[in-house]
Amino acid sequence: MKNLLLITTFILFSISAYTQKDGESIKKNAKGIIVEKGNFKNQKKDGVWQYYYHDGLPSLEANYIKGVLNGESKRYDLTGNVIANLNYVDGEITGKQTYYYSNGKVLSTGEMINGREIGPWKYYTPNGEVAGYVKFENGVQLDEQSKKK
């Protein structure tokens, strides 16, 4: 799931590789539905950018500073539910990350540095009960899921 999110992010951000003028940018699909909205400053993405699926439902909300992802990013599923709150520092997924089931309940939460899981990750059942913990080091799972941190 995380790899799919990273690939989706790369594709979305690669779409706007050409030079833009400063100010608000709004892109629409052939049906006139907004698919991308944000601001450019010094010809780089700056501030909150919003991306939408072809039907107009939100796909991604991300914050940029000088064209680089920084701060919180929200990912949405095809029905508009938040499926991930990811944090970026200088374009890398770093800090606390939270993934959600489509029902809004937390699926997992943990820390990442430069896109790799570290420390204990906490996993939940779809009804919100703690399912267990898994320890990671530099993105590698160190143990099987357990009920202990």
Buried (B, 14 or more C-beta within 10 A) or exposed (E): EBEEBEEBBEEBBEEBEEEBEEEEBEEEBEEEEEBBBBBBBEEBBBBBBBBBBEEBBBBBBBBBBEBBBBBBBBBBBEEBBBBBBBBBBEBBBBBEBBBBBBEEEBBBBBBBBEBBBBBBBBBBEEEEEEBBBBBBEEEEEEEEEEEEE
